């Protein structure tokens, strides 16, 4: 059981690392034409940028299916990626961008720091952007919330 928890946690953490790198170097690079739909207001519920969700979700599903017979590390890493995706959806799409009206403005300092960091990310376009991850918040946004290092 502990091994399953560790693999799931690793999947979650690796997803934050990979999504930061993919966001910074690919989405704000060669894949900007897809990602820029997220940086501009679009009509409708979906945006072209949602293709990345399909790619990440597909990766999680593939890993879960590959490891389902023996519940090996692939299964649990896929679960960690899925947990990351659900958490990302709630934080990013629901809480920050209000694609669904489930929550009011965040009250915790951590959630406020995440929201401010993401707003700063959107204040620029392709180049010179900041804060490419979601759960790991740059220090400057912690300080704005009065959280000491």
CORHU-V297322 format. One record per pair of residues at least 12 apart in sequence whose C-alpha atoms are under 8 Angstrom apart, sorted by the first residue. I is the first residue (numbers start at 1). GAP is how many residues later the second one is. Records with the same first field share a line. If there is no record, write none. Layout:
BEGIN
I: GAP  GAP
END
This chain:
BEGIN
4: 69  72
5: 71
7: 66  69  70  73
8: 68  69  70  71  72  73
9: 68  71
10: 67  70
11: 65  66  67  68  69  70
12: 65  68  69  70  71  72
15: 66  69
16: 68  117  118  119  120
17: 116
19: 113  114
20: 112  113  114
21: 111
23: 109  110
24: 108
28: 98  99
29: 97
32: 94
34: 14  15
35: 13  14
36: 13  89  90
37: 12
39: 83  86
45: 54
53: 32
56: 25  29
57: 24  25  28
59: 19
60: 17  18  19  21  22
61: 17
62: 16
63: 12  14  15
64: 12  13  14  15
88: 46
92: 42
96: 19  22
109: 33  36  38
110: 32  35
112: 33
113: 24  28  29  31  32
114: 20  21  23  27
116: 25
117: 13  14  20  21  24
118: 13  16
END
